Amino acid sequence: LLGLITFLLVEVLFEAWVQVRLADRGGVDAEGNLAVRLPDWPKTLKNAVYLALLGLTAGKIFVDRSWREFLTRADLVLAGLVVVLAVAGFTGGSSTQLTATAIYVYLRGAIVFYAWRAADPSWRRIRAVFVVVGAIVAVNAVIAIGQMIIGYDSFRALGWVNLSWARSNRAHALLDHPNHLGHLLSLTMLGLLAWFVVRPVSWKWWAVFAGLALASSATQSRESLIGFVLAALVIAALRSGGGPAVRNVAVALLLVIGFALAQIAISPGNRAELQRRFAGVLNAFRIGSGEEGGNFCVEGNANCTTTSNKIPQREVRVLYYQQGLRLWTKRPLLGYGVGQFGGIVATEHDPRWYADPRFGPGGFKPYGFNSQQVDSFWLHLLVETGVIGALAYVTWQVLLVAPFVALAVRRRRAEKRAERAPPGVPDGALHPVAYWAPAAVVFGALIAFFAASLEDPIFPALLFTVLGVGW
C-alpha cells in the first residue's frame, strides 16, 4: 500500500511534464505554440494505480477484519454521498458508465484516504514518503524561481510547448498550470507552518519556508495566496497558544504576502494584469451574463472594430457563476446529472457539453474562453448534483475535519484546568498533522471556488494524503 501511494504521489506530480516530453509534435498554432498530441498511457497508469489501491485497501481491511474502524460518521456520510451522486446521475439522464466515471473522478482522492488508514504505517515510514514528495516539491520550487529570473528560455529548456504562461511571467515548473504549482507549494507551506507552531525549529527551516514562499509568488496564483492566508489563520485559531505560535503564524503570513506584493511592485506586467482582472470582475457585475444586448464584441479583441455595441472585458469566472447559479435555480435539488456540466468528465465525454439545450438558448456560453472546462469545483457540484449533493459533500468534509477540531478543543480545556503543560511535555503538544489536516481542507474548499481542485489530477491525492495521515 505504501509503495503504491508513494508511486501515485510521484506520478501525479510528473504526469503533465512527462506527457509533454513524450508528445507527438506537429505544427505551430496561432499563438506560436507547438501543436502536440499527448500520450494517454500516463493517465491510464494513474487510474490503474488508483484501482489497485482500492483493491488492496479492501483486501487489507478484510484480512485484518478491521471493518468496524471504517464505520465512523464520516465514512457513513461518504457512502450516502455516493448514493446521492448516483441518484443525481440517473435522474439527470447520465448513463450508467458516465455516472460511474463521474463518481470516481469526484471521489478518487478518498481512495488515497482509505489506503493510508488501512496501511496504518509507523511515523518513520510516513516520514520516508514525505521526504520523497518533499524532494519533488523542492525541485519544483527551484525551477519556479529560475523561471521567474530567467524567463522565456527556461520554459522552453524544460520542453514546454504552451508558452502562454511564460509570456505572462507565471512560473509553473514541472506542473502544467501555475495554479497547480501554487496549490502544491501552499499545501507544503501549511505543513511546515503546522510544524513551526508546535515545535521549535532552526532558521534553516525558516529559510526553506521563505524559498517556498518566493516560488509561490512566482506562480502569481491569487487563489493559492487567498487560500493560504485563511488556512494559516485556521492553524492559528486551533493552536491558540499565544506567544511563539502566534508570532510564527504572523511571520509566515508576512513572508507569503510580502513576496506576493513584491512580484506586483517590481513588474509592470504583473500590475497591469492584476488591474485588468480586477476591472474584469467589476465589469462582469456591471454587465452580467445575458445582459450584453444584441450583437456585441469585447473591447480590445481583434474582431471588435466595426460593431457599435462594444462592451469591456469581463472576468469569465464571474460570468460562469452567473450562468451556473441561474441553471441551478431551475433544477435545485438533484441538478442536471453528474458528468454533464463543465468538469473533467463532462469535457472528455462530450467536448461540446456547453451546447446542451438544457443550459439555455444556445447552451452555456463559454465567452470565447480557451478552456472547455468551468474553473470551479463547487459550481460543477452544485449544477450537476443540486443542493442535496452539495450539502452531502460539505457534510463529509466537515466530518473529516471534526476529529482535529475536537482534539484542539480538548487541548485548550486541559490547559485551562492545569494552567500549564505537564513537565517535559511541550506546551499544547499535538502532532503537527493535527493542525495541518484541517488547514488543508479549508485551503482546498477555498480554492475550489476558483478551480476544479477537488477533482483535478493532482490536488486530491495530496489533500487526502494529509487527511489520511492525520486520521
C-alpha positions in Angstrom: 0.0 0.0 0.0 2.7 2.5 0.9 4.6 1.7 -2.2 1.6 2.3 -4.4 0.7 5.5 -2.5 4.2 6.8 -3.0 4.2 5.9 -6.7 0.9 7.7 -7.2 2.1 10.9 -5.5 5.2 10.9 -7.7 3.1 10.1 -10.8 0.6 12.9 -10.4 3.4 15.5 -9.9 5.3 14.4 -13.0 2.4 13.3 -15.3 1.9 16.6 -17.2 5.6 17.1 -17.8 6.1 13.5 -18.9 3.2 13.8 -21.3 4.6 16.9 -22.9 8.1 15.5 -23.2 6.8 12.3 -24.9 4.1 14.0 -27.0 4.0 13.8 -30.8 4.7 17.4 -32.0 3.3 18.9 -35.1 3.0 22.5 -36.5 2.6 25.8 -34.7 -0.7 27.3 -33.6 -1.8 31.0 -34.0 -0.2 31.9 -30.7 3.2 30.4 -31.6 2.8 27.3 -29.5 3.6 23.9 -30.9 0.7 21.6 -31.7 1.1 18.4 -29.8 -0.7 15.1 -29.2 -0.3 13.9 -25.7 0.1 10.2 -24.9 -2.7 8.7 -22.9 -0.7 6.0 -21.1 0.3 8.1 -18.1 -3.4 8.7 -17.3 -4.2 5.1 -17.8 -1.3 4.1 -15.5 -2.6 6.5 -12.8 -6.1 5.1 -13.0 -4.7 1.6 -12.7 -2.8 2.6 -9.6 -6.0 4.1 -8.0 -7.9 0.9 -8.7 -5.0 -1.2 -7.4 -5.0 0.9 -4.2 -8.8 0.4 -3.9 -8.4 -3.4 -4.2 -5.5 -3.7 -1.8 -7.2 -1.4 0.7 -10.4 -3.6 0.7 -8.2 -6.7 0.9 -6.3 -5.3 3.9 -9.4 -4.4 5.7 -10.9 -7.9 5.0 -7.8 -9.8 6.2 -7.4 -7.6 9.3 -11.1 -7.8 10.0 -11.0 -4.1 10.8 -14.1 -3.0 9.0 -15.6 -1.6 12.2 -12.9 1.0 12.2 -14.3 2.3 8.9 -17.8 3.0 10.2 -17.3 6.4 11.5 -19.8 9.2 10.8 -17.5 10.5 8.0 -17.4 7.0 6.4 -21.2 6.6 6.6 -21.8 10.1 5.1 -19.4 9.3 2.3 -21.5 6.2 1.5 -24.6 8.4 1.5 -22.8 10.9 -0.8 -22.1 8.1 -3.3 -25.8 7.2 -3.4 -26.7 10.9 -3.9 -24.3 11.3 -6.8 -25.7 8.1 -8.4 -29.3 9.3 -8.0 -28.4 12.7 -9.4 -26.8 11.0 -12.4 -29.8 8.7 -13.1 -32.4 11.5 -12.6 -30.4 13.8 -14.8 -30.1 11.5 -17.7 -26.4 10.4 -17.2 -25.7 6.9 -18.5 -24.5 4.2 -16.0 -21.0 4.4 -17.4 -20.9 8.2 -17.2 -22.3 8.2 -13.7 -19.7 5.7 -12.5 -16.9 7.7 -14.2 -18.1 10.9 -12.7 -18.4 9.5 -9.2 -14.8 8.0 -9.5 -13.4 11.4 -10.5 -15.3 13.3 -7.8 -14.1 10.9 -5.1 -10.9 9.3 -6.2 -9.0 11.2 -3.6 -10.9 9.2 -1.0 -9.2 6.1 -2.2 -5.9 7.5 -1.0 -7.5 8.5 2.3 -8.6 4.9 3.0 -5.4 3.4 1.7 -3.5 5.4 4.4 -5.9 4.4 7.1 -5.8 0.7 6.1 -2.0 0.7 5.9 -1.7 2.5 9.3 2.1 2.8 9.0 4.6 4.0 11.6 5.7 7.6 11.6 9.1 6.5 10.3 7.6 5.1 7.2 5.3 8.1 6.8 8.3 10.4 7.0 10.0 8.4 4.3 7.1 9.1 1.9 7.1 12.8 2.9 10.8 13.0 2.1 10.3 11.7 -1.4 7.4 14.1 -2.1 9.2 17.0 -0.3 12.2 16.5 -2.6 9.9 16.8 -5.6 8.4 20.0 -4.1 11.9 21.4 -3.6 12.8 20.7 -7.2 9.7 22.5 -8.5 10.3 25.4 -6.2 13.9 25.9 -7.5 12.7 25.6 -11.1 9.9 28.1 -10.5 12.4 30.6 -9.1 14.6 30.0 -12.1 11.7 30.6 -14.4 10.9 33.9 -12.6 14.5 35.1 -13.0 15.4 33.7 -16.5 12.1 33.9 -18.1 11.0 32.5 -21.5 14.1 30.4 -22.3 13.8 28.4 -19.0 10.3 27.2 -20.0 11.5 26.1 -23.4 14.5 24.3 -21.9 12.1 22.1 -20.0 10.3 21.2 -23.2 7.0 23.1 -22.6 5.2 23.9 -25.8 2.4 26.1 -24.4 4.3 29.3 -23.6 1.4 31.4 -22.7 2.4 31.3 -19.0 5.9 32.3 -19.9 4.6 35.3 -21.8 2.6 36.3 -18.7 5.5 35.8 -16.3 3.8 33.0 -14.4 6.0 30.1 -13.3 4.7 26.5 -13.3 7.9 24.4 -13.1 7.1 20.8 -13.9 3.3 21.1 -13.5 1.1 22.2 -16.4 -0.5 25.3 -14.7 0.7 28.0 -12.3 -2.3 27.4 -10.1 -1.4 23.7 -9.7 2.1 24.7 -8.6 0.6 27.3 -6.3 -1.6 24.7 -4.7 1.3 22.3 -4.2 3.6 24.9 -2.6 0.9 26.4 -0.4 -0.1 22.9 0.9 3.6 22.3 1.7 4.0 25.6 3.5 0.9 24.9 5.6 2.5 21.7 6.7 5.7 23.5 7.6 3.7 26.1 9.5 1.8 23.5 11.4 5.2 22.1 12.5 6.5 25.6 13.4 3.6 26.3 15.8 4.2 23.0 17.7 8.0 22.5 17.7 10.9 25.0 17.9 12.8 24.9 14.6 16.1 26.4 13.4 16.5 29.3 11.0 17.3 26.8 8.2 13.7 25.6 8.1 12.5 29.2 8.0 14.9 29.7 5.0 13.2 26.7 3.4 9.8 28.2 4.0 11.0 31.6 2.6 12.2 29.8 -0.6 8.8 28.1 -1.0 7.1 31.5 -0.4 9.2 33.1 -3.1 8.5 30.2 -5.5 4.8 30.5 -4.7 4.9 34.2 -5.5 6.4 33.4 -8.9 3.3 31.5 -9.8 1.1 34.6 -9.2 -1.6 32.2 -8.1 -4.1 34.5 -6.5 -6.4 31.7 -5.4 -3.4 30.0 -3.7 -2.5 33.2 -1.8 -6.0 33.7 -0.5 -6.3 30.1 0.4 -3.0 30.0 2.3 -3.8 33.2 4.3 -7.1 31.9 5.5 -5.8 28.4 6.2 -2.9 29.8 8.2 -5.4 31.7 10.3 -7.2 28.3 10.9 -3.9 26.9 12.2 -3.6 30.0 14.5 -7.1 29.6 15.8 -6.7 25.8 16.5 -3.3 26.3 18.1 -4.4 29.3 20.1 -1.3 29.1 22.4 -0.3 32.7 22.1 3.3 33.8 22.2 5.6 31.9 19.8 2.8 30.2 17.9 1.0 33.4 17.0 4.4 35.0 16.2 5.3 32.2 13.8 2.0 32.4 12.0 2.4 36.2 11.6 6.0 35.7 10.3 4.7 33.1 7.8 2.0 35.4 6.6 4.4 38.3 6.2 6.7 36.2 4.1 4.0 34.9 1.8 2.1 38.1 1.4 5.3 40.2 1.2 6.7 38.1 -1.7 3.4 38.2 -3.5 3.2 42.0 -3.2 6.9 42.3 -4.3 6.0 40.5 -7.5 3.4 43.1 -8.2 5.6 46.0 -7.2 8.6 45.1 -9.4 6.7 44.0 -12.5 4.7 46.5 -14.6 3.2 43.5 -16.5 2.0 41.9 -13.2 0.4 45.2 -12.1 -1.3 45.6 -15.5 -2.6 42.0 -15.3 -3.9 42.5 -11.8 -5.7 45.7 -12.7 -7.2 44.1 -15.8 -8.5 41.2 -13.8 -9.9 43.5 -11.1 -11.6 45.6 -13.7 -13.0 42.5 -15.3 -14.6 41.4 -12.1 -16.3 44.8 -11.7 -17.4 44.9 -15.3 -18.9 41.4 -15.0 -21.1 42.6 -12.2 -22.0 45.8 -14.1 -22.8 43.9 -17.3 -23.7 40.4 -16.3 -24.0 37.3 -18.4 -27.0 37.6 -20.7 -27.2 41.4 -20.3 -25.0 42.3 -23.2 -27.9 43.0 -25.6 -27.9 42.1 -29.3 -24.7 41.6 -31.2 -21.7 42.7 -29.2 -17.9 42.5 -29.2 -15.4 42.8 -26.4 -13.1 45.9 -26.5 -9.5 45.0 -27.2 -10.3 41.9 -29.3 -9.1 41.8 -32.9 -12.6 41.5 -34.2 -14.0 44.4 -32.2 -13.6 47.1 -34.8 -17.0 47.7 -36.5 -19.6 46.6 -34.1 -21.3 49.5 -32.4 -22.2 47.6 -29.3 -18.8 47.3 -27.6 -18.5 46.1 -24.0 -15.4 46.0 -21.7 -13.6 42.8 -20.9 -15.2 40.8 -18.1 -13.9 38.2 -15.7 -15.1 34.9 -17.2 -15.3 33.1 -13.8 -18.0 35.6 -12.7 -19.9 35.1 -15.9 -19.8 31.4 -15.4 -21.1 31.7 -11.8 -23.9 34.0 -13.0 -25.0 31.4 -15.6 -24.4 28.4 -13.4 -26.5 29.8 -10.5 -29.4 30.6 -12.9 -29.2 27.0 -14.1 -29.2 25.6 -10.6 -32.4 27.5 -9.6 -34.2 25.6 -12.4 -33.2 22.2 -11.0 -32.2 23.0 -7.4 -32.5 19.6 -5.7 -30.5 17.0 -7.7 -29.2 19.1 -10.6 -28.6 18.1 -14.2 -26.7 14.8 -13.7 -23.1 14.1 -12.8 -20.6 14.3 -15.7 -22.6 16.7 -17.7 -21.6 20.2 -16.7 -18.2 21.8 -17.1 -15.9 19.3 -15.4 -13.2 16.9 -16.5 -15.6 14.1 -17.1 -18.1 16.3 -19.0 -15.4 17.6 -21.3 -14.0 14.2 -22.1 -17.5 12.7 -22.5 -18.6 15.5 -24.8 -16.2 18.3 -25.9 -19.3 20.4 -26.8 -21.1 19.8 -23.5 -21.9 23.5 -23.3 -24.2 23.2 -26.3 -26.7 21.2 -24.3 -30.1 22.9 -24.9 -31.0 22.3 -21.2 -28.4 25.0 -20.4 -30.4 27.7 -22.1 -30.9 29.1 -25.6 -27.7 28.3 -27.5 -26.4 26.4 -24.5 -24.0 27.5 -21.8 -21.9 30.5 -23.1 -18.1 30.0 -22.8 -17.5 33.6 -23.9 -14.5 32.7 -26.0 -12.6 31.2 -23.1 -9.9 28.8 -24.5 -10.5 26.0 -21.9 -13.7 24.0 -22.3 -13.9 23.4 -18.6 -15.6 25.7 -16.0 -13.0 26.6 -13.3 -15.0 25.9 -10.2 -15.4 22.6 -8.4 -18.3 23.9 -6.3 -20.2 25.2 -9.4 -19.7 21.8 -11.1 -21.0 20.0 -8.0 -24.0 22.4 -7.4 -25.2 22.3 -11.1 -24.7 18.6 -11.5 -26.0 17.3 -8.2 -28.1 20.2 -6.8 -28.2 21.4 -3.2 -28.6 17.8 -1.9 -25.3 16.7 -3.5 -23.5 19.9 -2.4 -24.7 19.6 1.2 -23.7 15.9 1.4 -20.2 16.7 0.1 -19.8 19.7 2.6 -21.1 17.5 5.4 -18.5 14.9 4.6 -15.7 17.5 4.5 -16.9 18.8 7.9 -16.8 15.4 9.5 -13.3 14.8 8.1 -12.1 17.9 10.0 -14.2 17.3 13.1 -11.8 15.0 15.0 -8.9 17.5 14.7 -11.1 20.4 16.0 -12.2 18.2 18.9 -8.5 17.5 19.7 -7.7 21.2 19.7 -10.7 22.0 21.9 -9.7 19.2 24.4 -6.2 20.6 24.5 -7.3 24.1 25.3 -9.6 22.8 28.1 -6.8 20.7 29.6 -4.5 23.7 29.6 -7.1 25.8 31.4 -7.5 23.1 34.0 -3.8 22.6 34.6 -2.8 26.2 33.8 0.4 24.8 32.3 1.6 21.7 30.4 2.9 18.8 32.4 6.7 18.8 33.0 8.7 17.6 30.0 5.8 18.0 27.5 5.9 20.9 25.0 3.1 23.4 25.6 0.0 22.3 23.9 1.7 19.3 22.3 -0.3 17.9 19.4 1.2 16.3 16.4 1.7 19.0 13.6 -0.6 17.0 11.3 -3.4 17.7 13.7 -3.2 21.3 12.6 -2.1 20.7 9.0 -5.1 18.4 8.1 -8.0 20.9 8.9 -6.0 23.7 7.4 -5.5 21.7 4.2 -9.3 21.0 4.0 -10.1 24.7 4.4 -7.4 25.5 1.8 -9.0 23.0 -0.6 -12.5 24.3 0.0 -11.5 27.9 -0.7 -9.5 27.3 -3.9 -12.4 25.0 -5.2 -14.4 28.2 -5.8 -11.8 29.2 -8.4 -10.5 25.9 -9.7 -11.5 22.3 -10.3 -9.1 21.4 -7.5 -11.0 18.8 -5.6 -11.5 16.7 -8.8 -8.3 17.7 -10.7 -5.5 15.1 -11.4 -3.1 16.5 -8.7 -4.6 18.1 -5.6 -6.9 15.3 -4.3 -4.1 12.8 -3.9 -2.1 15.4 -1.9 -5.0 16.6 0.2 -6.2 13.1 1.2 -2.7 12.1 1.9 -2.6 14.8 4.6 -6.0 13.7 5.9 -5.2 10.0 5.8 -2.0 10.5 7.8 -3.9 12.8 10.2 -6.6 10.2 10.8 
